[in-house]
């Protein structure tokens, strides 16, 4: 059981528990607000001939962004709380007046471990960046900063992706992250339908062929057509992640953001909530989350496409109207 679920443990004492876990802000988020949800990829970094910079290196951007967000008076809150708020399950009175949520996609080990980049040199992990920001910023609430890491479940898919790209994609750090209070592990599908998976491979853990939708992978969830494919990509993936972390990953991020209303996967999510146990799912769209956002296609802003510099991040924050 994780901290985010405490309020569901003792219904008879719900009000006391809500008080215990509430952020206790001086002001409250309006229930008509718009909230920016940001996402990053920890493996994104400069290349030969392209100096490592804010615009092309996620670790550099995240470190500066946390300071920019704080200076603008925003608080980084758990993504799960924003999903609850958007669905009307959490009142704005339990949140600060100005909030942002942060997420990471793909679950590359650099979410958790520092690394040496061939062109950038030593780069901090997302974990270290969050830790150092918290340690160097007095007055932050206990829950901030916090991030959601959306990971790819299938060990076979991760093996093939690592072989093709050289990126480490292990699952040995997931349980530690889940209990860290900094990063929580969520579902980014079984295999991402990743285009680096060019053949068909049996995954004994998930009991499925990878890629689930047939080889080669195409990075395209819009080619999904069957209940079996959707179940494997969402439910079987979630079950595997729970086996590693001890918690059901009840947020889902569509690979490449492809889960728009009208697609097979979005329709399936709507009709099978009792099977997949997912509170909310996230698309791309470069837009704000509000209480009008589709439950299974809440928008996010992606770095660097949505904000290649500090000034464009400030525009996103200002544009939220908080």
C-alpha positions as CSV (number, residue, x, y, z in Angstrom):
1,X,0.0,0.0,0.0
2,X,1.3,3.5,-0.8
3,X,0.7,6.9,0.8
4,X,-1.7,8.0,-2.0
5,X,-4.2,5.3,-1.0
6,X,-4.4,6.0,2.8
7,X,-7.6,7.9,2.4
8,X,-9.4,4.7,1.2
9,X,-8.3,2.5,4.1
10,X,-10.8,3.5,6.8
11,X,-14.0,4.9,5.3
12,X,-15.4,5.7,8.8
13,X,-12.5,7.9,9.5
14,X,-12.2,9.4,6.1
15,X,-12.4,13.0,7.3
16,X,-9.6,12.5,9.8
17,X,-7.4,10.8,7.2
18,X,-8.1,13.5,4.7
19,X,-6.9,16.1,7.2
20,X,-3.8,14.0,7.9
21,X,-2.7,13.7,4.3
22,X,-4.0,17.1,2.9
23,X,-1.3,19.6,1.8
24,X,-2.9,22.2,4.1
25,X,-2.3,25.1,1.7
26,X,-2.8,28.8,2.7
27,X,-4.9,29.1,-0.5
28,X,-6.7,26.5,-2.5
29,X,-6.7,25.4,-6.2
30,X,-9.9,26.5,-7.9
31,X,-12.0,23.7,-9.2
32,X,-12.3,25.6,-12.4
33,X,-8.5,25.8,-12.8
34,X,-6.3,24.5,-15.6
35,X,-3.2,22.5,-14.5
36,X,0.0,21.9,-16.5
37,X,1.3,18.3,-16.5
38,X,4.8,18.1,-17.8
39,X,6.7,15.1,-19.1
40,X,10.3,14.3,-19.8
41,X,12.5,11.4,-21.1
42,X,15.6,10.9,-19.0
43,X,17.6,9.5,-21.9
44,X,17.1,12.5,-24.0
45,X,20.5,14.3,-24.3
46,X,22.7,16.0,-26.8
47,X,24.4,14.3,-29.7
48,X,27.7,14.7,-31.6
49,X,27.7,18.2,-33.2
50,X,24.8,19.3,-30.9
51,X,26.1,20.7,-27.6
52,X,24.2,19.5,-24.6
53,X,21.7,22.2,-23.6
54,X,18.3,22.9,-22.0
55,X,16.6,22.3,-25.4
56,X,18.0,18.8,-26.0
57,X,19.0,17.4,-22.6
58,X,16.2,16.5,-20.2
59,X,18.3,16.4,-17.1
60,X,19.5,20.0,-17.7
61,X,15.9,21.1,-18.3
62,X,14.4,19.4,-15.3
63,X,16.9,20.9,-12.9
64,X,16.3,24.4,-14.2
65,X,12.5,23.9,-14.5
66,X,12.1,23.0,-10.9
67,X,13.6,26.3,-9.9
68,X,11.5,28.2,-12.5
69,X,8.3,26.5,-11.2
70,X,9.1,27.4,-7.6
71,X,10.1,31.0,-8.4
72,X,6.7,31.4,-10.1
73,X,4.9,30.3,-6.9
74,X,3.8,26.9,-8.2
75,X,4.1,23.6,-6.2
76,X,4.9,20.3,-7.8
77,X,2.3,17.9,-6.5
78,X,1.8,14.1,-7.2
79,X,0.2,13.4,-10.6
80,X,-2.2,11.1,-8.9
81,X,-3.7,14.0,-7.0
82,X,-4.2,15.9,-10.1
83,X,-6.0,12.9,-11.7
84,X,-8.2,12.7,-8.6
85,X,-8.9,16.4,-8.8
86,X,-9.7,16.3,-12.5
87,X,-12.2,13.5,-11.9
88,X,-13.9,15.3,-9.1
89,X,-12.6,12.9,-6.5
90,X,-10.4,15.4,-4.7
91,X,-11.5,19.0,-3.9
92,X,-9.3,21.9,-4.8
93,X,-9.3,22.9,-1.1
94,X,-6.8,20.0,-0.5
95,X,-4.3,21.5,-3.0
96,X,-2.2,24.6,-3.1
97,X,-3.5,27.5,-5.2
98,X,-0.9,27.0,-8.0
99,X,0.1,23.5,-8.9
100,X,2.1,21.6,-11.5
101,X,2.6,17.8,-12.0
102,X,5.6,16.1,-13.4
103,X,6.0,12.8,-15.2
104,X,8.7,10.7,-16.9
105,X,8.1,8.3,-19.8
106,X,9.7,5.0,-20.8
107,X,11.4,4.0,-17.5
108,X,15.0,4.2,-18.7
109,X,17.3,3.6,-15.8
110,X,18.4,7.2,-15.9
111,X,15.2,8.1,-14.1
112,X,16.9,6.6,-11.0
113,X,20.7,6.3,-11.7
114,X,23.2,9.0,-12.6
115,X,25.1,8.3,-15.9
116,X,28.0,9.4,-18.0
117,X,26.9,10.6,-21.4
118,X,29.5,10.4,-24.2
119,X,29.0,14.1,-25.2
120,X,27.4,15.7,-22.2
121,X,29.7,14.1,-19.6
122,X,28.2,13.2,-16.2
123,X,24.5,13.7,-16.0
124,X,22.3,13.6,-12.9
125,X,19.5,11.1,-12.7
126,X,16.0,12.5,-12.3
127,X,16.0,11.1,-8.8
128,X,19.1,13.1,-7.8
129,X,17.7,16.3,-9.3
130,X,14.5,15.9,-7.3
131,X,16.5,15.1,-4.1
132,X,18.8,18.0,-4.5
133,X,16.0,20.4,-5.2
134,X,14.1,19.3,-2.1
135,X,17.3,19.6,0.1
136,X,18.2,23.0,-1.2
137,X,14.7,24.6,-1.1
138,X,13.4,25.4,2.4
139,X,9.7,25.4,3.1
140,X,8.6,22.8,0.6
141,X,5.6,20.7,1.7
142,X,6.4,17.1,2.6
143,X,5.0,15.7,-0.6
144,X,6.9,18.0,-3.0
145,X,8.6,17.5,-5.4
146,X,7.1,14.3,-6.7
147,X,7.0,12.7,-10.1
148,X,5.4,9.8,-11.9
149,X,7.6,7.4,-13.9
150,X,5.7,5.5,-16.6
151,X,7.6,2.3,-17.3
152,X,7.4,-0.3,-20.0
153,X,6.5,-3.7,-18.4
154,X,7.7,-6.5,-20.7
155,X,11.2,-7.6,-19.9
156,X,11.5,-9.0,-23.4
157,X,10.5,-5.6,-24.9
158,X,12.9,-3.8,-22.7
159,X,15.7,-6.3,-23.6
160,X,15.1,-5.7,-27.3
161,X,14.9,-1.9,-26.9
162,X,18.1,-1.9,-24.9
163,X,19.9,-4.0,-27.5
164,X,18.9,-1.6,-30.3
165,X,19.5,1.7,-28.5
166,X,22.1,0.9,-25.8
167,X,19.8,2.4,-23.1
168,X,19.5,0.4,-19.8
169,X,15.9,-0.5,-19.0
170,X,16.0,-2.7,-15.9
171,X,13.2,-3.1,-13.3
172,X,15.4,-3.6,-10.2
173,X,14.9,0.0,-9.1
174,X,11.1,0.2,-9.4
175,X,10.4,-1.0,-5.9
176,X,12.8,1.4,-4.3
177,X,11.4,4.3,-6.3
178,X,7.8,3.3,-5.3
179,X,8.7,3.6,-1.7
180,X,10.9,6.7,-2.0
181,X,8.3,9.4,-1.7
182,X,9.9,11.0,-4.8
183,X,9.0,8.9,-7.8
184,X,6.0,6.5,-8.2
185,X,5.9,3.8,-10.8
186,X,3.0,3.7,-13.3
187,X,2.0,1.9,-16.5
188,X,3.4,2.8,-20.0
189,X,2.1,-0.4,-21.6
190,X,3.6,-3.9,-22.1
191,X,5.9,-3.0,-25.1
192,X,5.2,0.5,-26.3
193,X,4.7,-1.1,-29.7
194,X,8.3,0.0,-30.0
195,X,9.8,0.1,-33.5
196,X,13.1,-1.2,-32.3
197,X,11.4,-4.6,-31.7
198,X,11.6,-5.9,-35.3
199,X,10.9,-9.6,-34.7
200,X,8.4,-11.6,-32.6
201,X,9.6,-12.8,-29.2
202,X,7.8,-14.8,-26.5
203,X,7.5,-13.2,-23.1
204,X,7.0,-15.8,-20.5
205,X,6.3,-13.3,-17.8
206,X,3.4,-11.7,-19.6
207,X,2.5,-14.9,-21.5
208,X,2.3,-13.1,-24.8
209,X,4.2,-12.5,-28.1
210,X,6.0,-9.2,-28.3
211,X,5.2,-6.9,-30.0
212,X,1.6,-7.5,-28.9
213,X,0.2,-6.0,-32.1
214,X,2.6,-7.9,-34.3
215,X,6.1,-7.4,-35.6
216,X,7.6,-5.1,-36.4
217,X,6.6,-2.6,-33.7
218,X,5.4,0.7,-35.1
219,X,5.1,3.0,-32.1
220,X,1.4,3.3,-33.0
221,X,-1.3,2.4,-30.5
222,X,-3.8,3.4,-33.1
223,X,-3.3,0.1,-34.9
224,X,-4.8,-1.8,-32.0
225,X,-7.9,-3.7,-33.0
226,X,-8.7,-6.4,-30.4
227,X,-9.7,-6.9,-26.8
228,X,-6.8,-9.3,-26.3
229,X,-4.3,-6.7,-27.4
230,X,-5.7,-4.0,-25.2
231,X,-5.9,-6.3,-22.2
232,X,-2.3,-7.3,-22.6
233,X,-1.0,-3.8,-23.1
234,X,-2.8,-2.5,-20.1
235,X,-3.8,-5.2,-17.6
236,X,-1.1,-7.7,-18.1
237,X,1.5,-4.9,-18.0
238,X,0.0,-3.5,-14.8
239,X,0.0,-7.0,-13.2
240,X,3.7,-7.4,-14.0
241,X,4.5,-3.9,-12.6
242,X,2.6,-4.7,-9.4
243,X,4.7,-7.8,-9.1
244,X,7.8,-5.6,-9.0
245,X,6.5,-2.7,-6.9
246,X,3.7,-4.2,-4.7
247,X,1.2,-1.6,-6.0
248,X,-1.2,-1.6,-8.8
249,X,-0.2,1.1,-11.3
250,X,-3.5,2.9,-11.6
251,X,-2.3,5.7,-14.0
252,X,-1.6,4.9,-17.7
253,X,0.3,6.9,-20.3
254,X,-0.2,6.0,-23.9
255,X,3.0,5.5,-25.9
256,X,3.5,8.6,-28.0
257,X,0.3,10.0,-26.5
258,X,-1.8,8.0,-28.9
259,X,-5.1,7.4,-27.0
260,X,-7.4,10.0,-28.4
261,X,-11.2,9.7,-28.1
262,X,-12.5,7.6,-30.9
263,X,-9.5,5.3,-31.0
264,X,-9.9,1.6,-30.2
265,X,-7.8,1.8,-27.1
266,X,-9.6,4.8,-25.7
267,X,-13.0,3.2,-26.3
268,X,-11.7,0.0,-24.6
269,X,-10.5,2.0,-21.6
270,X,-13.9,3.6,-21.2
271,X,-15.8,0.3,-21.4
272,X,-13.5,-1.9,-19.2
273,X,-12.7,0.2,-16.1
274,X,-13.6,-2.8,-13.9
275,X,-10.9,-4.9,-15.6
276,X,-8.0,-2.4,-15.9
277,X,-8.5,-0.6,-12.6
278,X,-7.0,2.7,-14.0
279,X,-8.0,6.0,-12.5
280,X,-6.9,8.0,-15.5
281,X,-4.8,7.8,-18.7
282,X,-2.7,10.5,-20.3
283,X,-2.2,11.5,-23.9
284,X,0.0,14.2,-25.3
285,X,-1.8,17.2,-26.8
286,X,0.2,20.0,-25.2
287,X,-2.8,21.3,-23.2
288,X,-3.9,21.7,-19.6
289,X,-5.7,19.2,-17.4
290,X,-9.0,20.5,-16.1
291,X,-12.2,19.0,-14.8
292,X,-13.4,18.8,-18.4
293,X,-10.5,16.6,-19.5
294,X,-11.4,13.2,-20.8
295,X,-10.8,10.6,-18.0
296,X,-8.8,8.4,-20.3
297,X,-7.0,11.1,-22.4
298,X,-5.8,13.8,-20.0
299,X,-3.3,16.1,-21.8
300,X,0.3,16.7,-21.0
301,X,3.0,19.1,-22.2
302,X,6.2,17.4,-23.5
303,X,9.8,18.6,-23.3
304,X,11.2,19.9,-25.6
305,X,8.5,20.1,-28.2
306,X,6.1,22.2,-26.0
307,X,8.8,24.2,-24.2
308,X,12.3,24.4,-25.7
309,X,13.4,27.1,-23.3
310,X,12.7,28.6,-19.9
311,X,10.6,31.4,-21.4
312,X,8.2,29.0,-23.1
313,X,7.8,27.1,-19.8
314,X,7.0,30.5,-18.1
315,X,4.4,31.0,-20.8
316,X,2.8,27.6,-20.0
317,X,2.7,28.4,-16.3
318,X,1.2,31.9,-16.9
319,X,-1.3,30.5,-19.4
320,X,-2.8,28.2,-16.9
321,X,-4.4,31.2,-15.2
322,X,-3.7,29.9,-11.7
